[in-house]
Amino acid sequence: MKPKPISLPWFPEVRECLWAWMPWARSRGLLKRTSLPPHQCMGFRFCNAVHTVGMRFPIDIAFVDRHGRLLRLYQNVPPGRWCVWGGFKAWTVYERDSRRGVESPRSVASRHGVESLHGQ
């Protein structure tokens, strides 16, 4: 996957997104990675739920509607969770390494008027 430039107000340090378009890329996601650089995230379109089974590090997850509005923001979701749900209106999911975030997801969520949920 080649990173694409992106600007996300809820993850201000992220400048590139690794888009998982193909089925094999979507099913692999962040598996087998030990981290993501602080300036990168992974994006999944047409997605309203994720799991962290088999992952090696905790992630922050942002669920966004089709108009680009932040719906839910989960912080520090540990490996081994079966399902994290973003709601029926969720359209796109962005995931970043929670150990690399510069700004707290809680402060970002409060600025965008959504609740920051911890680890589920």
Kinemage of the C-alpha trace (Angstrom):
@kinemage 1
@onewidth
@group {chain A} dominant
@subgroup {mainchain}
@vectorlist {calphas} color= white
{ca met a 1} P 0.000 0.000 0.000
{ca lys a 2} L 1.262 3.412 -0.929
{ca pro a 3} L 0.478 6.224 1.553
{ca lys a 4} L -1.802 9.021 0.327
{ca pro a 5} L -1.695 12.583 1.697
{ca ile a 6} L -4.487 13.368 4.159
{ca ser a 7} L -5.473 15.920 6.794
{ca leu a 8} L -7.589 14.719 9.737
{ca pro a 9} L -8.634 17.262 12.384
{ca trp a 10} L -9.095 14.545 15.024
{ca phe a 11} L -5.593 13.125 14.416
{ca pro a 12} L -3.680 16.379 13.747
{ca glu a 13} L -0.226 14.789 13.469
{ca val a 14} L -1.344 12.362 10.727
{ca arg a 15} L -0.267 13.432 7.228
{ca glu a 16} L -0.556 10.141 5.313
{ca cys a 17} L -3.181 7.425 5.109
{ca leu a 18} L -2.666 3.828 4.060
{ca trp a 19} L -5.997 2.995 2.397
{ca ala a 20} L -7.131 -0.624 2.545
{ca trp a 21} L -9.188 -0.917 -0.652
{ca met a 22} L -8.750 -4.518 -1.729
{ca pro a 23} L -10.327 -7.396 0.229
{ca trp a 24} L -6.941 -8.880 1.153
{ca ala a 25} L -5.721 -5.485 2.408
{ca arg a 26} L -8.922 -4.952 4.394
{ca ser a 27} L -8.695 -8.369 6.036
{ca arg a 28} L -5.017 -7.901 6.886
{ca gly a 29} L -5.361 -4.319 8.137
{ca leu a 30} L -2.681 -3.617 10.729
{ca leu a 31} L -1.963 -7.283 11.458
{ca lys a 32} L 1.711 -8.252 11.454
{ca arg a 33} L 2.765 -4.643 12.002
{ca thr a 34} L 4.555 -3.762 15.206
{ca ser a 35} L 3.732 -0.045 14.926
{ca leu a 36} L 2.724 2.799 12.634
{ca pro a 37} L 4.750 5.999 12.271
{ca pro a 38} L 3.139 8.968 14.075
{ca his a 39} L 2.379 10.686 10.751
{ca gln a 40} L 0.458 7.694 9.309
{ca cys a 41} L -2.924 6.079 9.835
{ca met a 42} L -4.837 3.298 8.119
{ca gly a 43} L -8.192 4.018 6.453
{ca phe a 44} L -11.124 1.723 5.664
{ca arg a 45} L -14.095 2.943 3.593
{ca phe a 46} L -17.596 1.464 3.910
{ca cys a 47} L -16.850 0.184 7.398
{ca asn a 48} L -18.686 0.580 10.713
{ca ala a 49} L -16.963 -2.004 12.936
{ca val a 50} L -13.409 -3.214 13.517
{ca his a 51} L -11.599 -5.817 15.612
{ca thr a 52} L -8.113 -5.877 17.071
{ca val a 53} L -7.688 -9.649 17.260
{ca gly a 54} L -4.133 -10.577 16.318
{ca met a 55} L -2.816 -7.027 16.539
{ca arg a 56} L 0.416 -6.229 18.347
{ca phe a 57} L -0.254 -2.718 19.642
{ca pro a 58} L -3.153 -0.576 20.914
{ca ile a 59} L -4.880 1.778 18.475
{ca asp a 60} L -7.042 4.891 18.440
{ca ile a 61} L -10.085 4.489 16.183
{ca ala a 62} L -12.098 7.297 14.578
{ca phe a 63} L -15.485 6.512 12.995
{ca val a 64} L -16.590 9.123 10.463
{ca asp a 65} L -19.869 9.560 8.551
{ca arg a 66} L -20.106 9.989 4.777
{ca his a 67} L -19.878 13.783 5.147
{ca gly a 68} L -16.601 13.599 7.059
{ca arg a 69} L -18.064 14.300 10.512
{ca leu a 70} L -16.541 12.499 13.455
{ca leu a 71} L -19.085 10.137 15.053
{ca arg a 72} L -17.077 8.195 17.637
{ca leu a 73} L -13.512 8.182 18.817
{ca tyr a 74} L -12.103 5.233 20.743
{ca gln a 75} L -8.752 5.626 22.434
{ca asn a 76} L -6.166 3.049 23.358
{ca val a 77} L -8.136 -0.007 22.184
{ca pro a 78} L -5.950 -2.972 23.152
{ca pro a 79} L -5.195 -6.014 20.979
{ca gly a 80} L -7.668 -8.877 21.263
{ca arg a 81} L -11.011 -7.000 21.070
{ca trp a 82} L -13.580 -8.769 18.914
{ca cys a 83} L -15.675 -5.791 17.858
{ca val a 84} L -15.584 -2.043 18.171
{ca trp a 85} L -18.713 -0.552 16.634
{ca gly a 86} L -19.053 2.923 15.165
{ca gly a 87} L -22.824 3.022 14.669
{ca phe a 88} L -25.100 2.692 11.660
{ca lys a 89} L -24.016 6.041 10.195
{ca ala a 90} L -20.293 5.187 10.225
{ca trp a 91} L -18.850 5.252 6.709
{ca thr a 92} L -15.075 5.429 7.121
{ca val a 93} L -12.722 4.252 9.851
{ca tyr a 94} L -9.274 5.670 10.589
{ca glu a 95} L -6.866 3.803 12.863
{ca arg a 96} L -3.603 5.072 14.333
{ca asp a 97} L -1.053 3.704 16.767
{ca ser a 98} L -2.244 5.052 20.128
{ca arg a 99} L 1.308 5.032 21.482
{ca arg a 100} L 2.355 7.582 18.847
{ca gly a 101} L -0.412 10.205 19.096
{ca val a 102} L 0.681 13.744 19.896
{ca glu a 103} L -2.680 15.055 21.081
{ca ser a 104} L -5.008 13.263 23.457
{ca pro a 105} L -8.059 11.741 21.720
{ca arg a 106} L -10.176 12.989 24.631
{ca ser a 107} L -9.338 16.660 23.939
{ca val a 108} L -9.860 16.144 20.199
{ca ala a 109} L -13.239 14.480 20.795
{ca ser a 110} L -14.444 17.266 23.070
{ca arg a 111} L -13.560 19.866 20.410
{ca his a 112} L -15.643 17.916 17.873
{ca gly a 113} L -18.575 17.368 20.216
{ca val a 114} L -18.305 13.580 20.488
{ca glu a 115} L -17.579 11.292 23.399
{ca ser a 116} L -14.140 9.729 23.632
{ca leu a 117} L -14.529 6.101 24.635
{ca his a 118} L -11.665 4.310 26.287
{ca gly a 119} L -10.572 0.869 25.146
{ca gln a 120} L -14.089 -0.598 25.170
